[in-house]
Amino acid sequence: MGGRLEGLSVGELVGVALAKGSGRLAGAVGMVERGEDDALHQVRVSCRRLRSDLKLFRTFPAGEWATELRADLAGLAQACGEARDLEVIAALVRETATSEDNPEHVDTILTKLTVQLERAAARSAEVVLGEQTRDLLTTLEAIAAAPDLKPTAAQPCSEVLPQLLHTATVKLEDAAGKLKPWTPDDDWHEVRLLAKRVRYAADTSAGVLGAEAKTTAAHAATYQELLGQHQDHCAAADALTAMAADAAAQDDPELSFTLGRLTERHRAARKPLREQFLSLYHRP
């Protein structure tokens, strides 16, 4: 947030967080307008951070505006999701393909992914630059200037934030503590989302809580990074499995075989990431 914010009330911090988030999202939309690299990803990140702040302070808004904002932000983030996922999957295929793989098959796979990516990116940009997004930014600015909050929002941040951050951290700890090397992919993904929520909550709280919140944010960011790599490999494996099924249906067993090899490579990549996370999370 920049600077120390101990003297703010919860309501004032909500306004600060929403204003900062609105500015971040507007900047990301500008990146899409200019066709900059990583623009769609930055739109998703901006939406997620805003949704995290709204969730952190969920007991304080009066009326339904926060719920509606979270839904609109989720829709915008989702509109950018396919393009971002395809971008990551294509990059992973390039990284993991080896000289043992048929180069023509790898080129075919990358070409298909690139075509899908270009189409998805065009659809995403249309949404991001559309009227709904402009209206969302206008609404965000107006709400940030004067959020409609319950009287409890007059409480000092220094009294409220420790419990809010503790609640988010406990949810992460409960879910992460149940993870085993054989736990299904979806459970690992859920812990990643909880780690991201803790990170954003700690970032928002750092101006008030200081070093403790910064340390919490740093640990959560480490967990999020590891589990993000894990999720990328899961997404790549799922996408390549679907492509292999299509290849088999089109009576192209050799391409299907190459896709199967690549898929197994990504599934195998999960194991060391899981071990690294569990070792790090349960360190003495």
C-alpha positions in Angstrom: 0.0 0.0 0.0 2.9 2.3 0.6 3.4 4.0 3.9 2.1 3.1 7.3 -1.7 3.0 7.7 -2.2 2.2 11.4 -4.5 5.1 11.9 -7.0 4.2 9.3 -10.4 2.8 10.0 -11.5 -0.4 8.2 -13.7 1.7 6.0 -10.9 4.0 4.9 -8.6 1.0 4.2 -11.4 -0.5 2.0 -11.5 2.7 0.0 -7.7 2.8 -0.3 -7.6 -0.9 -1.4 -10.4 -0.5 -4.0 -8.8 2.7 -5.4 -5.4 1.0 -5.8 -7.1 -2.1 -7.3 -9.1 0.0 -9.7 -6.0 1.8 -10.9 -4.2 -1.5 -11.3 -7.0 -2.9 -13.4 -7.3 0.2 -15.5 -3.5 0.0 -16.2 -3.9 -3.7 -17.2 -6.7 -2.8 -19.6 -4.5 -0.1 -21.1 -1.8 -2.8 -21.7 -4.4 -4.8 -23.7 -5.3 -1.7 -25.7 -1.6 -1.3 -26.6 -1.2 -5.0 -27.4 1.6 -5.4 -24.7 2.9 -8.8 -23.7 1.4 -10.4 -20.6 -1.5 -7.9 -20.7 -4.3 -10.5 -20.3 -2.5 -12.1 -17.4 -2.3 -8.7 -15.7 -6.0 -8.2 -16.1 -6.6 -11.6 -14.4 -4.2 -10.7 -11.6 -5.8 -7.3 -11.1 -9.3 -8.9 -10.9 -8.1 -11.5 -8.5 -6.5 -9.1 -6.1 -9.6 -6.9 -6.1 -11.8 -10.0 -5.4 -9.4 -11.0 -2.6 -9.7 -7.6 -1.0 -13.5 -7.8 -1.2 -13.5 -11.2 0.3 -11.1 -10.1 3.1 -13.5 -7.3 4.1 -16.7 -9.2 3.2 -18.5 -8.6 6.5 -18.4 -4.8 6.2 -20.1 -3.7 2.9 -23.8 -2.7 3.2 -26.1 -4.0 0.6 -25.0 -6.3 -2.3 -22.5 -4.1 -4.1 -19.5 -6.1 -3.0 -21.1 -9.4 -4.1 -22.0 -7.9 -7.5 -18.5 -6.5 -7.9 -16.9 -9.9 -7.1 -19.1 -11.6 -9.7 -18.3 -9.0 -12.4 -14.6 -9.3 -11.7 -14.8 -13.1 -11.8 -16.4 -12.9 -15.2 -13.7 -10.6 -16.5 -11.0 -12.8 -15.2 -12.6 -15.9 -16.6 -12.8 -14.2 -20.0 -9.0 -14.0 -20.0 -8.5 -17.5 -18.7 -8.5 -19.6 -21.8 -5.9 -17.4 -23.6 -3.6 -17.3 -20.6 -3.8 -21.1 -20.1 -3.0 -21.8 -23.7 0.0 -19.4 -23.5 1.3 -21.3 -20.6 0.7 -24.7 -22.1 2.4 -23.8 -25.4 5.4 -22.5 -23.4 5.6 -25.8 -21.4 5.4 -27.9 -24.5 8.4 -26.0 -26.0 10.3 -26.4 -22.7 9.7 -30.2 -22.3 9.9 -31.4 -25.9 13.1 -33.3 -26.4 15.1 -34.7 -29.3 13.4 -38.0 -28.7 10.1 -36.5 -29.8 9.0 -36.4 -33.5 9.8 -32.8 -34.4 7.0 -32.7 -37.0 4.5 -33.8 -34.3 5.8 -31.2 -31.9 5.4 -28.5 -34.6 1.9 -29.7 -35.3 1.0 -29.5 -31.6 2.5 -26.1 -31.2 0.7 -24.8 -34.3 -2.7 -26.0 -33.0 -2.0 -24.4 -29.7 -0.9 -21.2 -31.3 -4.0 -21.0 -33.5 -6.2 -21.7 -30.4 -4.3 -19.1 -28.5 -4.7 -16.4 -31.1 -8.4 -17.0 -31.3 -8.8 -17.0 -27.5 -6.7 -13.9 -27.1 -8.9 -12.1 -29.7 -12.0 -13.1 -27.8 -10.5 -12.0 -24.5 -9.4 -8.6 -25.8 -12.9 -8.0 -27.1 -14.3 -8.5 -23.6 -11.6 -6.5 -21.9 -12.0 -3.6 -24.2 -15.8 -3.8 -24.3 -18.4 -1.6 -22.7 -19.0 -3.8 -19.7 -15.4 -3.4 -18.6 -15.6 0.3 -19.0 -18.7 0.4 -16.9 -16.9 -1.9 -14.3 -14.0 0.6 -14.0 -16.4 3.5 -13.6 -18.3 1.7 -10.9 -15.0 0.7 -9.1 -13.8 4.3 -9.1 -17.1 5.6 -7.7 -17.3 2.9 -5.0 -13.7 3.4 -4.0 -14.4 7.1 -3.4 -17.3 6.4 -1.1 -17.9 2.7 -0.3 -21.3 2.0 1.3 -20.3 0.2 4.5 -21.8 -0.9 7.8 -21.1 1.1 11.0 -18.7 -1.6 12.1 -16.3 -0.4 9.4 -15.5 2.5 11.7 -13.3 0.2 13.8 -9.5 0.8 13.6 -7.7 -1.4 11.2 -5.1 -2.3 13.8 -7.9 -4.0 15.8 -9.6 -5.8 13.0 -6.9 -6.9 10.5 -5.1 -9.4 12.7 -8.2 -11.5 13.0 -9.1 -11.2 9.3 -5.6 -12.3 8.3 -5.6 -15.0 10.9 -8.9 -16.4 9.5 -7.4 -16.6 6.0 -4.2 -18.2 7.2 -6.1 -20.9 9.2 -8.0 -21.9 6.1 -4.8 -22.3 4.2 -3.2 -24.3 7.1 -6.2 -26.6 7.4 -6.2 -27.4 3.7 -2.4 -27.6 3.2 -2.1 -29.8 6.3 -4.3 -32.4 4.6 -2.2 -32.7 1.4 -0.4 -35.9 0.7 1.7 -36.9 -2.3 -1.3 -38.9 -3.7 -3.9 -36.2 -3.1 -6.0 -35.4 -6.2 -4.9 -32.4 -8.4 -8.0 -30.4 -7.5 -7.1 -30.4 -3.8 -3.6 -29.1 -4.6 -5.2 -26.4 -6.8 -7.5 -25.4 -4.0 -4.5 -24.9 -1.6 -2.9 -22.7 -4.3 -6.0 -20.5 -4.4 -6.0 -20.3 -0.6 -2.2 -19.4 -0.6 -2.9 -16.6 -3.1 -5.7 -15.3 -0.9 -3.5 -15.2 2.1 -0.7 -13.5 0.1 -3.1 -10.7 -1.1 -4.7 -10.3 2.3 -1.2 -10.0 3.9 -0.2 -7.5 1.2 -3.2 -5.4 1.9 -2.6 -5.6 5.7 1.1 -4.9 5.5 0.8 -1.1 5.8 -1.0 -1.6 9.2 0.6 -4.8 10.6 4.1 -4.3 9.3 6.8 -6.9 9.2 4.6 -9.8 10.4 2.2 -9.4 7.5 5.1 -9.0 5.0 6.6 -12.3 6.2 3.2 -14.0 5.9 2.9 -12.6 2.3 6.4 -13.8 1.4 5.7 -17.4 2.7 2.3 -17.5 0.9 3.9 -16.2 -2.3 6.5 -19.1 -2.2 3.7 -21.6 -1.7 1.7 -20.0 -4.5 4.6 -20.1 -6.9 5.3 -23.8 -6.3 1.6 -24.7 -6.6 1.2 -22.5 -9.6 3.9 -24.5 -11.4 2.1 -27.7 -10.3 -1.2 -26.4 -11.7 0.4 -25.4 -15.0 1.6 -29.0 -15.5 -1.8 -30.3 -14.6 -3.4 -28.0 -17.2 -0.9 -29.0 -19.8 -1.5 -32.7 -19.2 -5.2 -32.2 -19.5 -5.0 -30.2 -22.7 -2.6 -32.7 -24.3 -4.8 -35.6 -23.2 -7.7 -34.0 -25.0 -5.6 -33.4 -28.1 -4.4 -37.1 -28.0 -8.1 -38.2 -28.0 -8.8 -36.0 -31.0 -5.7 -37.5 -32.8 -6.8 -41.0 -32.1 -10.3 -40.2 -33.4 -8.8 -38.9 -36.6 -6.8 -42.2 -36.9 -3.4 -40.6 -36.3 -1.9 -43.0 -33.8 1.6 -41.7 -34.2 0.6 -38.1 -33.2 -1.5 -39.6 -30.4 1.6 -41.4 -29.2 3.7 -38.3 -29.1 1.0 -36.4 -27.3 0.8 -39.3 -24.8 4.6 -39.0 -24.1 4.3 -35.3 -23.6 1.3 -35.8 -21.3 3.2 -38.3 -19.1 6.1 -35.9 -18.8 3.8 -33.2 -17.4 2.2 -35.7 -15.0 5.6 -36.8 -13.8 6.6 -33.1 -13.2 4.0 -32.9 -10.5 5.8 -35.3 -8.1 8.9 -33.2 -7.3 6.8 -30.1 -7.0 4.6 -31.8 -4.5 7.6 -33.1 -2.6 9.1 -29.7 -2.6 6.0 -28.1 -1.3 5.4 -30.6 1.5 9.1 -30.4 2.6 8.9 -26.6 2.6 5.5 -26.4 4.3 6.3 -28.8 7.0 9.8 -27.6 7.6 10.8 -27.4 11.3 
